Amino acid sequence: MTLAEFQQLIRDRYYATDSARGAPATFLWFSEEVGELAEALGHLHRGDGSEDDLAAEFADVLAWLATLANITGVDLTEAVRRKYLDDGGPKGTK
Ligand SMILES: [Mg+2]
């Protein structure tokens, strides 16, 4: 599955609900998922985590990022191409 296909899947499944909620409230959901990813990383670091749980939290964060892109009109594939591929990508840090 490509990034574009994933973004479209999230759009097909959730766009109506996501767009009605709006970007500010959706960003709160995204932030909550980032917190869950942090928690999964912490558990793994302390030795009481699960790689399956970690992978699931990465998936959640990507899904909510795709949601934010969908409701703000950003094509993630194009954004990544422009920032990270064109002209050799960013110089130095991200
Ligand atoms: Mg989660």
PDB file of the backbone (N, CA, C, O) and the ligand in Angstrom, with CONECT records:
HET     MG  A 101       1
ATOM      1  N   MET A   1       0.847  -1.193   0.000  1.00  0.00           N
ATOM      2  CA  MET A   1       0.000   0.000   0.000  1.00  0.00           C
ATOM      3  C   MET A   1       0.883   1.243   0.000  1.00  0.00           C
ATOM      4  O   MET A   1       1.838   1.340   0.771  1.00  0.00           O
ATOM      5  N   THR A   2       0.557   2.180  -0.864  1.00  0.00           N
ATOM      6  CA  THR A   2       1.314   3.429  -0.898  1.00  0.00           C
ATOM      7  C   THR A   2       0.744   4.412   0.129  1.00  0.00           C
ATOM      8  O   THR A   2      -0.338   4.210   0.681  1.00  0.00           O
ATOM      9  N   LEU A   3       1.501   5.468   0.360  1.00  0.00           N
ATOM     10  CA  LEU A   3       1.014   6.516   1.264  1.00  0.00           C
ATOM     11  C   LEU A   3      -0.270   7.139   0.701  1.00  0.00           C
ATOM     12  O   LEU A   3      -1.206   7.423   1.449  1.00  0.00           O
ATOM     13  N   ALA A   4      -0.308   7.346  -0.593  1.00  0.00           N
ATOM     14  CA  ALA A   4      -1.508   7.924  -1.220  1.00  0.00           C
ATOM     15  C   ALA A   4      -2.716   7.003  -1.044  1.00  0.00           C
ATOM     16  O   ALA A   4      -3.821   7.469  -0.766  1.00  0.00           O
ATOM     17  N   GLU A   5      -2.505   5.716  -1.204  1.00  0.00           N
ATOM     18  CA  GLU A   5      -3.606   4.763  -1.028  1.00  0.00           C
ATOM     19  C   GLU A   5      -4.095   4.766   0.423  1.00  0.00           C
ATOM     20  O   GLU A   5      -5.296   4.681   0.680  1.00  0.00           O
ATOM     21  N   PHE A   6      -3.164   4.863   1.361  1.00  0.00           N
ATOM     22  CA  PHE A   6      -3.560   4.899   2.771  1.00  0.00           C
ATOM     23  C   PHE A   6      -4.345   6.173   3.076  1.00  0.00           C
ATOM     24  O   PHE A   6      -5.371   6.127   3.754  1.00  0.00           O
ATOM     25  N   GLN A   7      -3.858   7.315   2.569  1.00  0.00           N
ATOM     26  CA  GLN A   7      -4.576   8.566   2.808  1.00  0.00           C
ATOM     27  C   GLN A   7      -5.979   8.486   2.216  1.00  0.00           C
ATOM     28  O   GLN A   7      -6.932   8.979   2.819  1.00  0.00           O
ATOM     29  N   GLN A   8      -6.116   7.873   1.044  1.00  0.00           N
ATOM     30  CA  GLN A   8      -7.437   7.740   0.421  1.00  0.00           C
ATOM     31  C   GLN A   8      -8.332   6.797   1.235  1.00  0.00           C
ATOM     32  O   GLN A   8      -9.528   7.047   1.381  1.00  0.00           O
ATOM     33  N   LEU A   9      -7.758   5.726   1.758  1.00  0.00           N
ATOM     34  CA  LEU A   9      -8.536   4.796   2.586  1.00  0.00           C
ATOM     35  C   LEU A   9      -9.111   5.517   3.802  1.00  0.00           C
ATOM     36  O   LEU A   9     -10.281   5.344   4.145  1.00  0.00           O
ATOM     37  N   ILE A  10      -8.271   6.329   4.449  1.00  0.00           N
ATOM     38  CA  ILE A  10      -8.735   7.088   5.616  1.00  0.00           C
ATOM     39  C   ILE A  10      -9.806   8.093   5.194  1.00  0.00           C
ATOM     40  O   ILE A  10     -10.784   8.300   5.912  1.00  0.00           O
ATOM     41  N   ARG A  11      -9.622   8.711   4.039  1.00  0.00           N
ATOM     42  CA  ARG A  11     -10.628   9.651   3.524  1.00  0.00           C
ATOM     43  C   ARG A  11     -11.957   8.924   3.282  1.00  0.00           C
ATOM     44  O   ARG A  11     -13.018   9.385   3.703  1.00  0.00           O
ATOM     45  N   ASP A  12     -11.876   7.791   2.601  1.00  0.00           N
ATOM     46  CA  ASP A  12     -13.100   7.046   2.263  1.00  0.00           C
ATOM     47  C   ASP A  12     -13.861   6.628   3.520  1.00  0.00           C
ATOM     48  O   ASP A  12     -15.091   6.682   3.555  1.00  0.00           O
ATOM     49  N   ARG A  13     -13.141   6.223   4.525  1.00  0.00           N
ATOM     50  CA  ARG A  13     -13.803   5.708   5.725  1.00  0.00           C
ATOM     51  C   ARG A  13     -14.302   6.796   6.671  1.00  0.00           C
ATOM     52  O   ARG A  13     -15.348   6.640   7.302  1.00  0.00           O
ATOM     53  N   TYR A  14     -13.548   7.910   6.772  1.00  0.00           N
ATOM     54  CA  TYR A  14     -13.799   8.818   7.892  1.00  0.00           C
ATOM     55  C   TYR A  14     -14.011  10.285   7.522  1.00  0.00           C
ATOM     56  O   TYR A  14     -14.258  11.101   8.410  1.00  0.00           O
ATOM     57  N   TYR A  15     -13.922  10.649   6.222  1.00  0.00           N
ATOM     58  CA  TYR A  15     -13.880  12.063   5.883  1.00  0.00           C
ATOM     59  C   TYR A  15     -15.092  12.839   6.411  1.00  0.00           C
ATOM     60  O   TYR A  15     -14.940  13.936   6.949  1.00  0.00           O
ATOM     61  N   ALA A  16     -16.278  12.279   6.260  1.00  0.00           N
ATOM     62  CA  ALA A  16     -17.476  13.024   6.660  1.00  0.00           C
ATOM     63  C   ALA A  16     -17.423  13.391   8.144  1.00  0.00           C
ATOM     64  O   ALA A  16     -17.668  14.537   8.522  1.00  0.00           O
ATOM     65  N   THR A  17     -17.103  12.410   8.966  1.00  0.00           N
ATOM     66  CA  THR A  17     -17.015  12.658  10.414  1.00  0.00           C
ATOM     67  C   THR A  17     -15.849  13.588  10.735  1.00  0.00           C
ATOM     68  O   THR A  17     -15.983  14.511  11.539  1.00  0.00           O
ATOM     69  N   ASP A  18     -14.713  13.339  10.103  1.00  0.00           N
ATOM     70  CA  ASP A  18     -13.514  14.138  10.398  1.00  0.00           C
ATOM     71  C   ASP A  18     -13.701  15.604   9.995  1.00  0.00           C
ATOM     72  O   ASP A  18     -13.327  16.506  10.745  1.00  0.00           O
ATOM     73  N   SER A  19     -14.269  15.838   8.835  1.00  0.00           N
ATOM     74  CA  SER A  19     -14.416  17.222   8.380  1.00  0.00           C
ATOM     75  C   SER A  19     -15.440  17.966   9.234  1.00  0.00           C
ATOM     76  O   SER A  19     -15.302  19.169   9.459  1.00  0.00           O
ATOM     77  N   ALA A  20     -16.460  17.263   9.707  1.00  0.00           N
ATOM     78  CA  ALA A  20     -17.443  17.906  10.583  1.00  0.00           C
ATOM     79  C   ALA A  20     -16.816  18.291  11.921  1.00  0.00           C
ATOM     80  O   ALA A  20     -17.177  19.313  12.504  1.00  0.00           O
ATOM     81  N   ARG A  21     -15.881  17.480  12.410  1.00  0.00           N
ATOM     82  CA  ARG A  21     -15.197  17.761  13.685  1.00  0.00           C
ATOM     83  C   ARG A  21     -14.272  18.962  13.546  1.00  0.00           C
ATOM     84  O   ARG A  21     -14.161  19.774  14.464  1.00  0.00           O
ATOM     85  N   GLY A  22     -13.607  19.075  12.392  1.00  0.00           N
ATOM     86  CA  GLY A  22     -12.711  20.199  12.149  1.00  0.00           C
ATOM     87  C   GLY A  22     -11.289  19.945  12.625  1.00  0.00           C
ATOM     88  O   GLY A  22     -11.025  19.048  13.426  1.00  0.00           O
ATOM     89  N   ALA A  23     -10.385  20.762  12.108  1.00  0.00           N
ATOM     90  CA  ALA A  23      -8.958  20.553  12.371  1.00  0.00           C
ATOM     91  C   ALA A  23      -8.560  20.729  13.842  1.00  0.00           C
ATOM     92  O   ALA A  23      -7.798  19.912  14.358  1.00  0.00           O
ATOM     93  N   PRO A  24      -9.054  21.776  14.539  1.00  0.00           N
ATOM     94  CA  PRO A  24      -8.595  21.935  15.928  1.00  0.00           C
ATOM     95  C   PRO A  24      -8.938  20.728  16.814  1.00  0.00           C
ATOM     96  O   PRO A  24      -8.077  20.231  17.539  1.00  0.00           O
ATOM     97  N   ALA A  25     -10.175  20.262  16.759  1.00  0.00           N
ATOM     98  CA  ALA A  25     -10.560  19.117  17.587  1.00  0.00           C
ATOM     99  C   ALA A  25      -9.868  17.839  17.119  1.00  0.00           C
ATOM    100  O   ALA A  25      -9.529  16.971  17.923  1.00  0.00           O
ATOM    101  N   THR A  26      -9.665  17.742  15.813  1.00  0.00           N
ATOM    102  CA  THR A  26      -8.979  16.555  15.281  1.00  0.00           C
ATOM    103  C   THR A  26      -7.521  16.542  15.717  1.00  0.00           C
ATOM    104  O   THR A  26      -6.945  15.478  15.945  1.00  0.00           O
ATOM    105  N   PHE A  27      -6.929  17.721  15.831  1.00  0.00           N
ATOM    106  CA  PHE A  27      -5.541  17.775  16.296  1.00  0.00           C
ATOM    107  C   PHE A  27      -5.439  17.235  17.724  1.00  0.00           C
ATOM    108  O   PHE A  27      -4.424  16.640  18.089  1.00  0.00           O
ATOM    109  N   LEU A  28      -6.472  17.436  18.526  1.00  0.00           N
ATOM    110  CA  LEU A  28      -6.462  16.872  19.876  1.00  0.00           C
ATOM    111  C   LEU A  28      -6.442  15.350  19.823  1.00  0.00           C
ATOM    112  O   LEU A  28      -5.722  14.713  20.592  1.00  0.00           O
ATOM    113  N   TRP A  29      -7.231  14.759  18.915  1.00  0.00           N
ATOM    114  CA  TRP A  29      -7.205  13.301  18.757  1.00  0.00           C
ATOM    115  C   TRP A  29      -5.814  12.843  18.321  1.00  0.00           C
ATOM    116  O   TRP A  29      -5.277  11.867  18.845  1.00  0.00           O
ATOM    117  N   PHE A  30      -5.241  13.560  17.352  1.00  0.00           N
ATOM    118  CA  PHE A  30      -3.897  13.236  16.876  1.00  0.00           C
ATOM    119  C   PHE A  30      -2.907  13.286  18.033  1.00  0.00           C
ATOM    120  O   PHE A  30      -2.082  12.387  18.193  1.00  0.00           O
ATOM    121  N   SER A  31      -2.993  14.341  18.837  1.00  0.00           N
ATOM    122  CA  SER A  31      -2.078  14.497  19.973  1.00  0.00           C
ATOM    123  C   SER A  31      -2.238  13.354  20.966  1.00  0.00           C
ATOM    124  O   SER A  31      -1.253  12.865  21.520  1.00  0.00           O
ATOM    125  N   GLU A  32      -3.478  12.928  21.191  1.00  0.00           N
ATOM    126  CA  GLU A  32      -3.719  11.804  22.089  1.00  0.00           C
ATOM    127  C   GLU A  32      -3.024  10.548  21.566  1.00  0.00           C
ATOM    128  O   GLU A  32      -2.446   9.782  22.338  1.00  0.00           O
ATOM    129  N   GLU A  33      -3.085  10.344  20.264  1.00  0.00           N
ATOM    130  CA  GLU A  33      -2.428   9.170  19.693  1.00  0.00           C
ATOM    131  C   GLU A  33      -0.910   9.277  19.794  1.00  0.00           C
ATOM    132  O   GLU A  33      -0.234   8.271  20.011  1.00  0.00           O
ATOM    133  N   VAL A  34      -0.368  10.480  19.641  1.00  0.00           N
ATOM    134  CA  VAL A  34       1.080  10.664  19.832  1.00  0.00           C
ATOM    135  C   VAL A  34       1.445  10.301  21.271  1.00  0.00           C
ATOM    136  O   VAL A  34       2.491   9.701  21.518  1.00  0.00           O
ATOM    137  N   GLY A  35       0.582  10.666  22.215  1.00  0.00           N
ATOM    138  CA  GLY A  35       0.816  10.295  23.611  1.00  0.00           C
ATOM    139  C   GLY A  35       0.797   8.788  23.794  1.00  0.00           C
ATOM    140  O   GLY A  35       1.605   8.240  24.543  1.00  0.00           O
ATOM    141  N   GLU A  36      -0.121   8.116  23.114  1.00  0.00           N
ATOM    142  CA  GLU A  36      -0.172   6.656  23.209  1.00  0.00           C
ATOM    143  C   GLU A  36       1.080   6.026  22.600  1.00  0.00           C
ATOM    144  O   GLU A  36       1.568   5.007  23.089  1.00  0.00           O
ATOM    145  N   LEU A  37       1.595   6.635  21.534  1.00  0.00           N
ATOM    146  CA  LEU A  37       2.846   6.145  20.945  1.00  0.00           C
ATOM    147  C   LEU A  37       3.991   6.335  21.933  1.00  0.00           C
ATOM    148  O   LEU A  37       4.838   5.455  22.084  1.00  0.00           O
ATOM    149  N   ALA A  38       4.017   7.473  22.599  1.00  0.00           N
ATOM    150  CA  ALA A  38       5.055   7.727  23.603  1.00  0.00           C
ATOM    151  C   ALA A  38       4.972   6.690  24.720  1.00  0.00           C
ATOM    152  O   ALA A  38       5.994   6.190  25.188  1.00  0.00           O
ATOM    153  N   GLU A  39       3.759   6.375  25.140  1.00  0.00           N
ATOM    154  CA  GLU A  39       3.577   5.387  26.197  1.00  0.00           C
ATOM    155  C   GLU A  39       4.080   4.012  25.744  1.00  0.00           C
ATOM    156  O   GLU A  39       4.737   3.306  26.509  1.00  0.00           O
ATOM    157  N   ALA A  40       3.770   3.638  24.498  1.00  0.00           N
ATOM    158  CA  ALA A  40       4.219   2.337  23.976  1.00  0.00           C
ATOM    159  C   ALA A  40       5.747   2.296  23.883  1.00  0.00           C
ATOM    160  O   ALA A  40       6.364   1.277  24.193  1.00  0.00           O
ATOM    161  N   LEU A  41       6.352   3.409  23.455  1.00  0.00           N
ATOM    162  CA  LEU A  41       7.816   3.475  23.400  1.00  0.00           C
ATOM    163  C   LEU A  41       8.402   3.350  24.802  1.00  0.00           C
ATOM    164  O   LEU A  41       9.410   2.674  25.007  1.00  0.00           O
ATOM    165  N   GLY A  42       7.758   4.013  25.765  1.00  0.00           N
ATOM    166  CA  GLY A  42       8.229   3.937  27.145  1.00  0.00           C
ATOM    167  C   GLY A  42       8.163   2.510  27.685  1.00  0.00           C
ATOM    168  O   GLY A  42       9.104   2.030  28.317  1.00  0.00           O
ATOM    169  N   HIS A  43       7.040   1.839  27.429  1.00  0.00           N
ATOM    170  CA  HIS A  43       6.911   0.449  27.880  1.00  0.00           C
ATOM    171  C   HIS A  43       7.991  -0.426  27.255  1.00  0.00           C
ATOM    172  O   HIS A  43       8.599  -1.251  27.937  1.00  0.00           O
ATOM    173  N   LEU A  44       8.228  -0.248  25.963  1.00  0.00           N
ATOM    174  CA  LEU A  44       9.240  -1.062  25.296  1.00  0.00           C
ATOM    175  C   LEU A  44      10.620  -0.787  25.881  1.00  0.00           C
ATOM    176  O   LEU A  44      11.408  -1.710  26.089  1.00  0.00           O
ATOM    177  N   HIS A  45      10.911   0.493  26.148  1.00  0.00           N
ATOM    178  CA  HIS A  45      12.205   0.876  26.706  1.00  0.00           C
ATOM    179  C   HIS A  45      12.412   0.261  28.089  1.00  0.00           C
ATOM    180  O   HIS A  45      13.525  -0.126  28.446  1.00  0.00           O
ATOM    181  N   ARG A  46      11.322   0.174  28.867  1.00  0.00           N
ATOM    182  CA  ARG A  46      11.418  -0.387  30.222  1.00  0.00           C
ATOM    183  C   ARG A  46      11.322  -1.907  30.240  1.00  0.00           C
ATOM    184  O   ARG A  46      11.454  -2.532  31.291  1.00  0.00           O
ATOM    185  N   GLY A  47      11.092  -2.492  29.077  1.00  0.00           N
ATOM    186  CA  GLY A  47      11.075  -3.946  28.997  1.00  0.00           C
ATOM    187  C   GLY A  47       9.737  -4.590  29.284  1.00  0.00           C
ATOM    188  O   GLY A  47       9.655  -5.814  29.386  1.00  0.00           O
ATOM    189  N   ASP A  48       8.677  -3.793  29.418  1.00  0.00           N
ATOM    190  CA  ASP A  48       7.362  -4.391  29.662  1.00  0.00           C
ATOM    191  C   ASP A  48       6.376  -4.031  28.546  1.00  0.00           C
ATOM    192  O   ASP A  48       5.163  -3.993  28.754  1.00  0.00           O
ATOM    193  N   GLY A  49       6.924  -3.771  27.368  1.00  0.00           N
ATOM    194  CA  GLY A  49       6.072  -3.393  26.243  1.00  0.00           C
ATOM    195  C   GLY A  49       5.955  -4.497  25.219  1.00  0.00           C
ATOM    196  O   GLY A  49       6.543  -5.571  25.355  1.00  0.00           O
ATOM    197  N   SER A  50       5.197  -4.213  24.210  1.00  0.00           N
ATOM    198  CA  SER A  50       4.963  -5.175  23.151  1.00  0.00           C
ATOM    199  C   SER A  50       5.235  -4.506  21.808  1.00  0.00           C
ATOM    200  O   SER A  50       4.783  -3.387  21.565  1.00  0.00           O
ATOM    201  N   GLU A  51       5.969  -5.188  20.943  1.00  0.00           N
ATOM    202  CA  GLU A  51       6.232  -4.634  19.618  1.00  0.00           C
ATOM    203  C   GLU A  51       4.943  -4.527  18.805  1.00  0.00           C
ATOM    204  O   GLU A  51       4.821  -3.645  17.955  1.00  0.00           O
ATOM    205  N   ASP A  52       3.990  -5.408  19.056  1.00  0.00           N
ATOM    206  CA  ASP A  52       2.692  -5.310  18.377  1.00  0.00           C
ATOM    207  C   ASP A  52       1.957  -4.042  18.800  1.00  0.00           C
ATOM    208  O   ASP A  52       1.383  -3.346  17.963  1.00  0.00           O
ATOM    209  N   ASP A  53       1.974  -3.743  20.100  1.00  0.00           N
ATOM    210  CA  ASP A  53       1.326  -2.520  20.589  1.00  0.00           C
ATOM    211  C   ASP A  53       2.015  -1.285  20.001  1.00  0.00           C
ATOM    212  O   ASP A  53       1.355  -0.327  19.598  1.00  0.00           O
ATOM    213  N   LEU A  54       3.344  -1.321  19.956  1.00  0.00           N
ATOM    214  CA  LEU A  54       4.091  -0.198  19.393  1.00  0.00           C
ATOM    215  C   LEU A  54       3.705   0.021  17.933  1.00  0.00           C
ATOM    216  O   LEU A  54       3.445   1.151  17.518  1.00  0.00           O
ATOM    217  N   ALA A  55       3.667  -1.049  17.163  1.00  0.00           N
ATOM    218  CA  ALA A  55       3.316  -0.941  15.743  1.00  0.00           C
ATOM    219  C   ALA A  55       1.899  -0.384  15.587  1.00  0.00           C
ATOM    220  O   ALA A  55       1.648   0.436  14.704  1.00  0.00           O
ATOM    221  N   ALA A  56       0.987  -0.821  16.432  1.00  0.00           N
ATOM    222  CA  ALA A  56      -0.398  -0.339  16.354  1.00  0.00           C
ATOM    223  C   ALA A  56      -0.466   1.155  16.634  1.00  0.00           C
ATOM    224  O   ALA A  56      -1.253   1.865  16.008  1.00  0.00           O
ATOM    225  N   GLU A  57       0.343   1.637  17.562  1.00  0.00           N
ATOM    226  CA  GLU A  57       0.327   3.071  17.870  1.00  0.00           C
ATOM    227  C   GLU A  57       0.938   3.886  16.738  1.00  0.00           C
ATOM    228  O   GLU A  57       0.480   4.993  16.454  1.00  0.00           O
ATOM    229  N   PHE A  58       1.973   3.348  16.086  1.00  0.00           N
ATOM    230  CA  PHE A  58       2.493   4.029  14.888  1.00  0.00           C
ATOM    231  C   PHE A  58       1.391   4.135  13.840  1.00  0.00           C
ATOM    232  O   PHE A  58       1.237   5.173  13.198  1.00  0.00           O
ATOM    233  N   ALA A  59       0.629   3.061  13.668  1.00  0.00           N
ATOM    234  CA  ALA A  59      -0.464   3.062  12.681  1.00  0.00           C
ATOM    235  C   ALA A  59      -1.515   4.101  13.042  1.00  0.00           C
ATOM    236  O   ALA A  59      -2.017   4.812  12.172  1.00  0.00           O
ATOM    237  N   ASP A  60      -1.849   4.191  14.332  1.00  0.00           N
ATOM    238  CA  ASP A  60      -2.838   5.187  14.768  1.00  0.00           C
ATOM    239  C   ASP A  60      -2.351   6.605  14.479  1.00  0.00           C
ATOM    240  O   ASP A  60      -3.108   7.436  13.978  1.00  0.00           O
ATOM    241  N   VAL A  61      -1.097   6.874  14.793  1.00  0.00           N
ATOM    242  CA  VAL A  61      -0.560   8.225  14.561  1.00  0.00           C
ATOM    243  C   VAL A  61      -0.601   8.555  13.075  1.00  0.00           C
ATOM    244  O   VAL A  61      -0.973   9.664  12.693  1.00  0.00           O
ATOM    245  N   LEU A  62      -0.222   7.602  12.241  1.00  0.00           N
ATOM    246  CA  LEU A  62      -0.248   7.847  10.797  1.00  0.00           C
ATOM    247  C   LEU A  62      -1.682   8.062  10.309  1.00  0.00           C
ATOM    248  O   LEU A  62      -1.923   8.907   9.446  1.00  0.00           O
ATOM    249  N   ALA A  63      -2.626   7.310  10.852  1.00  0.00           N
ATOM    250  CA  ALA A  63      -4.025   7.462  10.449  1.00  0.00           C
ATOM    251  C   ALA A  63      -4.549   8.851  10.817  1.00  0.00           C
ATOM    252  O   ALA A  63      -5.243   9.486  10.023  1.00  0.00           O
ATOM    253  N   TRP A  64      -4.217   9.317  12.010  1.00  0.00           N
ATOM    254  CA  TRP A  64      -4.692  10.648  12.419  1.00  0.00           C
ATOM    255  C   TRP A  64      -3.951  11.764  11.693  1.00  0.00           C
ATOM    256  O   TRP A  64      -4.512  12.838  11.475  1.00  0.00           O
ATOM    257  N   LEU A  65      -2.694  11.521  11.317  1.00  0.00           N
ATOM    258  CA  LEU A  65      -1.977  12.481  10.491  1.00  0.00           C
ATOM    259  C   LEU A  65      -2.628  12.569   9.108  1.00  0.00           C
ATOM    260  O   LEU A  65      -2.797  13.658   8.558  1.00  0.00           O
ATOM    261  N   ALA A  66      -2.985  11.424   8.562  1.00  0.00           N
ATOM    262  CA  ALA A  66      -3.677  11.394   7.267  1.00  0.00           C
ATOM    263  C   ALA A  66      -5.021  12.109   7.378  1.00  0.00           C
ATOM    264  O   ALA A  66      -5.430  12.819   6.460  1.00  0.00           O
ATOM    265  N   THR A  67      -5.698  11.920   8.497  1.00  0.00           N
ATOM    266  CA  THR A  67      -6.973  12.605   8.724  1.00  0.00           C
ATOM    267  C   THR A  67      -6.782  14.120   8.688  1.00  0.00           C
ATOM    268  O   THR A  67      -7.524  14.829   8.008  1.00  0.00           O
ATOM    269  N   LEU A  68      -5.796  14.605   9.414  1.00  0.00           N
ATOM    270  CA  LEU A  68      -5.539  16.048   9.422  1.00  0.00           C
ATOM    271  C   LEU A  68      -5.214  16.549   8.019  1.00  0.00           C
ATOM    272  O   LEU A  68      -5.676  17.616   7.613  1.00  0.00           O
ATOM    273  N   ALA A  69      -4.430  15.790   7.291  1.00  0.00           N
ATOM    274  CA  ALA A  69      -4.097  16.183   5.914  1.00  0.00           C
ATOM    275  C   ALA A  69      -5.363  16.220   5.063  1.00  0.00           C
ATOM    276  O   ALA A  69      -5.560  17.150   4.281  1.00  0.00           O
ATOM    277  N   ASN A  70      -6.216  15.219   5.211  1.00  0.00           N
ATOM    278  CA  ASN A  70      -7.441  15.181   4.410  1.00  0.00           C
ATOM    279  C   ASN A  70      -8.328  16.394   4.657  1.00  0.00           C
ATOM    280  O   ASN A  70      -8.838  16.994   3.711  1.00  0.00           O
ATOM    281  N   ILE A  71      -8.511  16.752   5.904  1.00  0.00           N
ATOM    282  CA  ILE A  71      -9.465  17.824   6.186  1.00  0.00           C
ATOM    283  C   ILE A  71      -8.863  19.219   6.004  1.00  0.00           C
ATOM    284  O   ILE A  71      -9.569  20.225   6.076  1.00  0.00           O
ATOM    285  N   THR A  72      -7.550  19.266   5.768  1.00  0.00           N
ATOM    286  CA  THR A  72      -6.926  20.565   5.472  1.00  0.00           C
ATOM    287  C   THR A  72      -6.451  20.641   4.015  1.00  0.00           C
ATOM    288  O   THR A  72      -5.799  21.607   3.618  1.00  0.00           O
ATOM    289  N   GLY A  73      -6.782  19.620   3.231  1.00  0.00           N
ATOM    290  CA  GLY A  73      -6.482  19.673   1.801  1.00  0.00           C
ATOM    291  C   GLY A  73      -5.036  19.446   1.436  1.00  0.00           C
ATOM    292  O   GLY A  73      -4.564  19.949   0.416  1.00  0.00           O
ATOM    293  N   VAL A  74      -4.317  18.684   2.269  1.00  0.00           N
ATOM    294  CA  VAL A  74      -2.906  18.403   1.986  1.00  0.00           C
ATOM    295  C   VAL A  74      -2.765  16.987   1.413  1.00  0.00           C
ATOM    296  O   VAL A  74      -3.256  16.014   1.985  1.00  0.00           O
ATOM    297  N   ASP A  75      -2.089  16.905   0.285  1.00  0.00           N
ATOM    298  CA  ASP A  75      -1.744  15.624  -0.322  1.00  0.00           C
ATOM    299  C   ASP A  75      -0.394  15.210   0.280  1.00  0.00           C
ATOM    300  O   ASP A  75       0.643  15.787  -0.045  1.00  0.00           O
ATOM    301  N   LEU A  76      -0.424  14.211   1.155  1.00  0.00           N
ATOM    302  CA  LEU A  76       0.795  13.840   1.883  1.00  0.00           C
ATOM    303  C   LEU A  76       1.918  13.386   0.949  1.00  0.00           C
ATOM    304  O   LEU A  76       3.085  13.717   1.162  1.00  0.00           O
ATOM    305  N   THR A  77       1.563  12.639  -0.069  1.00  0.00           N
ATOM    306  CA  THR A  77       2.596  12.157  -0.989  1.00  0.00           C
ATOM    307  C   THR A  77       3.291  13.328  -1.667  1.00  0.00           C
ATOM    308  O   THR A  77       4.516  13.354  -1.783  1.00  0.00           O
ATOM    309  N   GLU A  78       2.503  14.290  -2.109  1.00  0.00           N
ATOM    310  CA  GLU A  78       3.064  15.465  -2.768  1.00  0.00           C
ATOM    311  C   GLU A  78       3.895  16.296  -1.779  1.00  0.00           C
ATOM    312  O   GLU A  78       4.956  16.815  -2.125  1.00  0.00           O
ATOM    313  N   ALA A  79       3.395  16.412  -0.551  1.00  0.00           N
ATOM    314  CA  ALA A  79       4.129  17.182   0.464  1.00  0.00           C
ATOM    315  C   ALA A  79       5.477  16.538   0.767  1.00  0.00           C
ATOM    316  O   ALA A  79       6.491  17.226   0.886  1.00  0.00           O
ATOM    317  N   VAL A  80       5.480  15.212   0.891  1.00  0.00           N
ATOM    318  CA  VAL A  80       6.730  14.501   1.169  1.00  0.00           C
ATOM    319  C   VAL A  80       7.678  14.631  -0.021  1.00  0.00           C
ATOM    320  O   VAL A  80       8.875  14.868   0.148  1.00  0.00           O
ATOM    321  N   ARG A  81       7.125  14.473  -1.235  1.00  0.00           N
ATOM    322  CA  ARG A  81       7.968  14.582  -2.421  1.00  0.00           C
ATOM    323  C   ARG A  81       8.618  15.965  -2.481  1.00  0.00           C
ATOM    324  O   ARG A  81       9.820  16.090  -2.713  1.00  0.00           O
ATOM    325  N   ARG A  82       7.808  16.996  -2.269  1.00  0.00           N
ATOM    326  CA  ARG A  82       8.341  18.360  -2.364  1.00  0.00           C
ATOM    327  C   ARG A  82       9.418  18.613  -1.314  1.00  0.00           C
ATOM    328  O   ARG A  82      10.456  19.207  -1.607  1.00  0.00           O
ATOM    329  N   LYS A  83       9.158  18.153  -0.075  1.00  0.00           N
ATOM    330  CA  LYS A  83      10.108  18.497   0.995  1.00  0.00           C
ATOM    331  C   LYS A  83      11.323  17.577   1.031  1.00  0.00           C
ATOM    332  O   LYS A  83      12.437  18.034   1.285  1.00  0.00           O
ATOM    333  N   TYR A  84      11.117  16.258   0.775  1.00  0.00           N
ATOM    334  CA  TYR A  84      12.199  15.309   1.009  1.00  0.00           C
ATOM    335  C   TYR A  84      12.858  14.738  -0.235  1.00  0.00           C
ATOM    336  O   TYR A  84      13.904  14.097  -0.132  1.00  0.00           O
ATOM    337  N   LEU A  85      12.276  14.951  -1.401  1.00  0.00           N
ATOM    338  CA  LEU A  85      12.874  14.396  -2.613  1.00  0.00           C
ATOM    339  C   LEU A  85      13.376  15.475  -3.558  1.00  0.00           C
ATOM    340  O   LEU A  85      14.477  15.368  -4.098  1.00  0.00           O
ATOM    341  N   ASP A  86      12.570  16.518  -3.761  1.00  0.00           N
ATOM    342  CA  ASP A  86      12.976  17.560  -4.703  1.00  0.00           C
ATOM    343  C   ASP A  86      14.263  18.226  -4.233  1.00  0.00           C
ATOM    344  O   ASP A  86      14.439  18.499  -3.046  1.00  0.00           O
ATOM    345  N   ASP A  87      15.144  18.477  -5.167  1.00  0.00           N
ATOM    346  CA  ASP A  87      16.403  19.179  -4.879  1.00  0.00           C
ATOM    347  C   ASP A  87      17.224  18.475  -3.809  1.00  0.00           C
ATOM    348  O   ASP A  87      17.973  19.123  -3.079  1.00  0.00           O
ATOM    349  N   GLY A  88      17.092  17.163  -3.708  1.00  0.00           N
ATOM    350  CA  GLY A  88      17.913  16.402  -2.759  1.00  0.00           C
ATOM    351  C   GLY A  88      17.416  16.437  -1.335  1.00  0.00           C
ATOM    352  O   GLY A  88      18.096  15.924  -0.445  1.00  0.00           O
ATOM    353  N   GLY A  89      16.261  17.018  -1.081  1.00  0.00           N
ATOM    354  CA  GLY A  89      15.707  17.041   0.272  1.00  0.00           C
ATOM    355  C   GLY A  89      16.323  18.118   1.127  1.00  0.00           C
ATOM    356  O   GLY A  89      17.205  18.854   0.685  1.00  0.00           O
ATOM    357  N   PRO A  90      15.840  18.209   2.389  1.00  0.00           N
ATOM    358  CA  PRO A  90      16.326  19.280   3.264  1.00  0.00           C
ATOM    359  C   PRO A  90      17.803  19.078   3.619  1.00  0.00           C
ATOM    360  O   PRO A  90      18.295  17.954   3.713  1.00  0.00           O
ATOM    361  N   LYS A  91      18.465  20.169   3.806  1.00  0.00           N
ATOM    362  CA  LYS A  91      19.866  20.104   4.226  1.00  0.00           C
ATOM    363  C   LYS A  91      19.886  20.213   5.757  1.00  0.00           C
ATOM    364  O   LYS A  91      19.234  21.084   6.333  1.00  0.00           O
ATOM    365  N   GLY A  92      20.624  19.340   6.391  1.00  0.00           N
ATOM    366  CA  GLY A  92      20.666  19.359   7.857  1.00  0.00           C
ATOM    367  C   GLY A  92      19.486  18.618   8.453  1.00  0.00           C
ATOM    368  O   GLY A  92      19.109  17.552   7.967  1.00  0.00           O
ATOM    369  N   THR A  93      18.898  19.177   9.510  1.00  0.00           N
ATOM    370  CA  THR A  93      17.809  18.492  10.197  1.00  0.00           C
ATOM    371  C   THR A  93      16.485  18.672   9.456  1.00  0.00           C
ATOM    372  O   THR A  93      16.378  19.484   8.537  1.00  0.00           O
ATOM    373  N   LYS A  94      15.474  17.897   9.875  1.00  0.00           N
ATOM    374  CA  LYS A  94      14.168  17.946   9.224  1.00  0.00           C
ATOM    375  C   LYS A  94      13.540  19.310   9.388  1.00  0.00           C
ATOM    376  O   LYS A  94      12.432  19.541   8.904  1.00  0.00           O
TER     377      LYS A  94
HETATM  378 MG    MG A 101      -3.756   4.454  19.766  1.00  0.00          MG2+
END
